[in-house]
Amino acid sequence: MKAFFRSWTVEFEYSPMAEHVQDKLITWAQRGRTVLGLVAAVWLVVAYPLSSGGEEFVLGKLVELALACGVLAVGSLIGITVFLVASTPGRRRDFAERLRRPLSAALLLVSGPLVMWLSFTTLKGELISGGDLKDFFSAITGPGFISSALAFLVLAVGWIAAVIVLICSVPYTLVSCYACVFTCLRVADVHQLLPALLSPLLVWSLFAFQVFNGPDIAAPPEVLYTFMLGGPLSVTALSVWEVRRLRSHHGITLRSALGR
């Protein structure tokens, strides 16, 4: 715990215990897989009609994004907890110092929906009500026109601010969600093996959701299920290859990660 709190107050450098290598081949393979996945998704949407309306399609993708964030949050919590519990005391302190960035990413992920909820609650009048403001100013200035005018002014300013914050919070939430999914909630800052271990869990969870929810694109079954299975299979194969390459070329294994 001391190492964790110290990481928020002082800067630290990566110690030799928590090895982190820069493998260009792994980086290019990950980028290539992402680009191919985006190209395939765009081609599928352009080549075949939507099985439902555009609004339902967009809503479904937003639900998938929210599900991805939830799966990553739960998976990251479990993975980091296992690393902390199963590692040696020295390694545990080293991991604790690296919890700052994953927790910062989690706070970034939560802040968007929280701000949206606060803004929406304000606009509904549940957070700031005219009657409460009028009573407040009446207690200070006395009943009459001044207290009513002050209550109306504060309420109007609060509504305008809530509208501006709500409009800005929507793109902020989307960008932060995509950033957290793309970086796997920064769990690589704890250890480089964690993203490779969590990525298959994420893609297979999304695959199960798509199968349960039904296809978004009215494509032939052979095309549709090839596309749906292509993502999880390619990510899983890439994760297995990454783990093997880290072990064979850099000596990074799960046993060494835990200090065993």
LUMBAMAR-242913 format. One record per residue (C-alpha): residue in one letter; z, x, y. Coordinates in steps of 0.25 Angstrom, whole numbers, plus 5000, padded with zeros to 4 digits. Each point is the difference from the previous one (the first is absolute). Last residue first. Layout:
LUMBAMAR-242913
NODE   gufi     up   east   north
NODE      a      Z      X       Y
...
end
This chain:
LUMBAMAR-242913
NODE   gufi     up   east   north
NODE      r   4964   5034    4932
NODE      g   4998   5001    5015
NODE      l   4995   4986    5001
NODE      a   4986   5004    5005
NODE      s   5000   5011    4989
NODE      r   5001   4990    4989
NODE      l   4990   4991    5007
NODE      t   4990   5011    5001
NODE      i   4995   5009    5011
NODE      g   4994   5013    4994
NODE      h   4989   5001    5011
NODE      h   4987   5000    4992
NODE      s   5004   4994    4986
NODE      r   5011   4991    5005
NODE      l   4994   4996    5013
NODE      r   4987   4998    4993
NODE      r   5006   4991    4989
NODE      v   5007   4991    5010
NODE      e   4987   4999    5008
NODE      w   4992   4997    4988
NODE      v   5010   4989    4996
NODE      s   5000   4994    5014
NODE      l   4984   5000    5001
NODE      a   4999   4993    4986
NODE      t   5010   4990    5005
NODE      v   4993   4998    5013
NODE      s   4987   4999    4993
NODE      l   5005   4990    4990
NODE      p   5007   4991    5010
NODE      g   4988   5000    5010
NODE      g   4989   4998    4989
NODE      l   5007   4988    4993
NODE      m   4997   4991    5012
NODE      f   4986   5005    5002
NODE      t   4996   4999    4985
NODE      y   5007   4987    5000
NODE      l   4991   4994    5011
NODE      v   4987   5006    4995
NODE      e   5001   4996    4986
NODE      p   5006   4986    5004
NODE      p   4988   4998    5010
NODE      a   5004   4999    5014
NODE      a   5006   4989    5008
NODE      i   5010   5009    5008
NODE      d   5015   4997    5002
NODE      p   5003   5000    4985
NODE      g   5012   4992    4995
NODE      n   5015   5001    5004
NODE      f   5005   5004    4986
NODE      v   4989   5011    4998
NODE      q   5001   5005    5015
NODE      f   5016   5001    4999
NODE      a   4999   5007    4987
NODE      f   4990   5010    5006
NODE      l   5009   5002    5012
NODE      s   5011   5004    4991
NODE      w   4991   5009    4992
NODE      v   4996   5007    5014
NODE      l   5015   5002    5004
NODE      l   5006   5005    4987
NODE      p   4988   5009    4999
NODE      s   5003   5006    5013
NODE      l   5015   5002    4998
NODE      l   5000   5012    4991
NODE      a   4989   5008    5007
NODE      p   5007   4997    5013
NODE      l   5013   5005    4994
NODE      l   4995   5014    4995
NODE      q   5000   5006    5014
NODE      h   5015   4999    5002
NODE      v   5008   4994    5011
NODE      d   4990   5001    5011
NODE      a   4990   4995    4990
NODE      v   5008   4987    5001
NODE      r   4993   4997    5014
NODE      l   5000   4985    4998
NODE      c   4988   5002    4990
NODE      t   4992   5006    5011
NODE      f   4988   4990    5000
NODE      v   5010   4988    4997
NODE      c   5009   5004    5012
NODE      a   4988   5002    5009
NODE      y   4994   4987    4996
NODE      c   5013   4993    5002
NODE      s   5002   5007    5014
NODE      v   4986   4996    5004
NODE      l   5002   4986    4996
NODE      t   5014   4999    5007
NODE      y   4995   5006    5013
NODE      p   4987   4991    5000
NODE      v   5010   4988    5000
NODE      s   5011   5005    5008
NODE      c   4991   5001    5013
NODE      i   4998   4985    5000
NODE      l   5014   4997    4997
NODE      v   5005   5010    5011
NODE      i   4991   4993    5010
NODE      v   5004   4986    4996
NODE      a   5015   5004    5000
NODE      a   4999   5006    5014
NODE      i   4994   4988    5005
NODE      w   5010   4991    4994
NODE      g   5012   5009    5005
NODE      v   4994   5000    5014
NODE      a   4999   4985    5000
NODE      l   5014   4998    4994
NODE      v   5006   5010    5011
NODE      l   4993   4992    5011
NODE      f   5004   4986    4994
NODE      a   5015   5004    4999
NODE      l   5000   5006    5014
NODE      a   4993   4988    5006
NODE      s   5010   4990    4993
NODE      s   5012   5009    5005
NODE      i   4995   5000    5014
NODE      f   4997   4985    5000
NODE      g   5014   4995    4996
NODE      p   5012   5003    4992
NODE      g   5008   5012    5004
NODE      t   4995   5014    5003
NODE      i   5007   5008    4988
NODE      a   5004   4988    4990
NODE      s   4987   4993    5004
NODE      f   4992   5013    4996
NODE      f   5005   4999    4986
NODE      d   4999   4985    4999
NODE      k   4986   5001    5004
NODE      l   4997   5012    4991
NODE      d   5006   4992    4988
NODE      g   4992   4988    5004
NODE      g   4987   5007    5001
NODE      s   5001   5006    4986
NODE      i   4998   5015    4996
NODE      l   5000   5003    4986
NODE      e   4996   4987    4994
NODE      g   4990   4996    5011
NODE      k   4988   5000    4991
NODE      l   4994   5012    5008
NODE      t   5013   5008    4998
NODE      t   4999   4998    4985
NODE      f   4986   5004    5000
NODE      s   5003   5013    5008
NODE      l   5012   5003    4991
NODE      w   4992   4998    4987
NODE      m   4988   5008    5005
NODE      v   5010   5012    5004
NODE      l   5006   4999    4986
NODE      p   4986   5000    4993
NODE      g   4996   5013    5008
NODE      s   5014   5007    4998
NODE      v   5000   4999    4985
NODE      l   4989   5010    4997
NODE      l   5004   5010    5011
NODE      l   5014   4999    4994
NODE      a   4994   5003    4987
NODE      a   4992   5012    5005
NODE      s   5012   5005    5007
NODE      l   5008   4999    4987
NODE      p   4988   5008    4993
NODE      r   5001   5011    5011
NODE      r   5015   5002    5000
NODE      l   5002   5000    4985
NODE      r   4996   5015    5000
NODE      e   5014   5005    5002
NODE      a   5005   4992    4988
NODE      f   4990   5007    4991
NODE      d   5005   5014    5003
NODE      r   5014   4995    4998
NODE      r   4996   4994    4986
NODE      r   4993   5013    4997
NODE      g   5013   5008    5001
NODE      p   5008   4989    4992
NODE      t   4990   5000    4989
NODE      s   4990   4988    4999
NODE      a   5001   4987    4992
NODE      v   5007   4992    5010
NODE      l   4992   5004    5013
NODE      f   4987   5000    4993
NODE      v   5003   4986    4993
NODE      t   5004   4995    5014
NODE      i   4987   5005    5006
NODE      g   4992   4993    4990
NODE      i   5008   4987    5000
NODE      l   4999   4999    5015
NODE      s   4986   5004    5001
NODE      g   4996   4990    4989
NODE      v   5007   4989    5008
NODE      a   4994   5003    5013
NODE      l   4987   5003    4994
NODE      v   4999   4987    4993
NODE      g   5005   4993    5013
NODE      c   4989   5007    5009
NODE      a   4989   4996    4989
NODE      l   5005   4986    5000
NODE      a   4999   4999    5015
NODE      l   4986   5006    4999
NODE      e   4996   4990    4989
NODE      v   5005   4989    5009
NODE      l   4992   5005    5011
NODE      k   4987   5001    4991
NODE      g   5003   4985    4996
NODE      l   5001   4996    5014
NODE      v   4986   5006    5003
NODE      f   4994   4994    4988
NODE      e   5006   4986    5003
NODE      e   4995   5001    5015
NODE      g   4986   5004    4995
NODE      g   4999   4988    4991
NODE      s   5000   5000    4985
NODE      s   4993   5007    4989
NODE      l   4994   5009    5010
NODE      p   4985   5003    4998
NODE      y   4994   5013    4993
NODE      a   4993   5012    5005
NODE      v   5008   5002    5014
NODE      v   5014   4998    4994
NODE      l   4997   5009    4988
NODE      w   4993   5011    5008
NODE      v   5012   5001    5009
NODE      a   5010   5001    4989
NODE      a   4991   5011    4993
NODE      v   4999   5008    5013
NODE      l   5015   4999    5002
NODE      g   5003   5004    4986
NODE      l   4990   5012    5001
NODE      v   5007   5004    5013
NODE      t   5014   5000    4994
NODE      r   4995   5007    4987
NODE      g   4994   5011    5009
NODE      r   5012   5002    5008
NODE      q   5009   5001    4988
NODE      a   4990   5010    4993
NODE      w   4999   5008    5013
NODE      t   5015   5001    5001
NODE      i   5002   5004    4986
NODE      l   4989   5011    5001
NODE      k   5007   5005    5013
NODE      d   5013   5003    4993
NODE      q   5011   5002    5011
NODE      v   5012   5002    4992
NODE      h   5014   4994    5002
NODE      e   5012   5006    4993
NODE      a   5013   4994    5002
NODE      m   5009   5012    4995
NODE      p   4993   5010    5009
NODE      s   5006   4993    5012
NODE      y   4992   4992    5010
NODE      e   5005   5002    5014
NODE      f   5010   4992    5007
NODE      e   5002   4994    5014
NODE      v   5014   4995    5004
NODE      t   5006   4987    5002
NODE      w   4993   4990    4990
NODE      s   5000   5011    4989
NODE      r   5015   5002    5002
NODE      f   5002   4986    4995
NODE      f   4993   5002    4987
NODE      a   5006   5014    4997
NODE      k   5014   4994    5003
NODE      m   4997   4989    4990
end
